[in-house]
């Protein structure tokens, strides 16, 4: 798995965990299946940019620039 995919997966998992939502509850809010959330967090599937933005806005109201900072670190 490449470095970018790992950083994205960890940032997504961290944001969800910090919010206290289960994968199922987040999936319901995003209108996707729990399996998609699991795959994004494991890095076996990489979400497109609009999905990443939606994820962070739903969980924390974070801006796109915050998302990029989390992925880069």
N, C-alpha and C positions, 0 to 999 in steps of 0.2 A: 504494500500500500504506500502511495507516495506521501510526502510530508504535508502537502496542502490538504489532502483528504483527511489525514490524521488530525490536523489542527482544526479543521471544520467540524469533524465528529466530536472532538473534545469540547469545543466551544458550545456546540449545540447541547450536548449532554449536561455540561456545567450550567448553562442557562436554565434548562428545564429543572434540574435538581434544585437550584437556588430558589426557584419559584414554588417548589413544593408540589408540583403537579406530577401525576403519574404519566407514563407514556400514553395510556388510554385516554386520560382526560385531555392531554394536549392534542392528541390525534382528533378527538371529537371537536375541539375548538377550531382546529385547522381544516377540518373536513377531509381528513385522510384516514387510512387504516393505521392501527397500532403497529403493524408490521413495518410500515414505512418509517415511522419514528424510530423503531428499533434499528432498522437498516441504516438510517442516517447517522445515528449515534454510534454504530459499530464501524462506520466507514465503508460498508459494502455497497452503499448507494449514496451518491452525492446529490444533494438538493440543488436546484437552480437558484439563482440570486433572489428571485422574488419570493421563493419559499423561505430562504434564510432570513430575509427582511421581515416577512410575516411572522416567523417564529419568534424573533426577538421583540418585535413590537407587541405581540400578544402577551408575552411573558413579562416584559419589563418596560415597555414603552421606550426601549433604547433606539437611538437613531442609527442610520446606516453607517455613519462614521464610527460609532461605538462597536458595531458588528465587525467592521474591518480591523479595528484595533485588537479585538479579542482573537480574531483569526490569525493575525500577524504575530501575536505573542505566544 
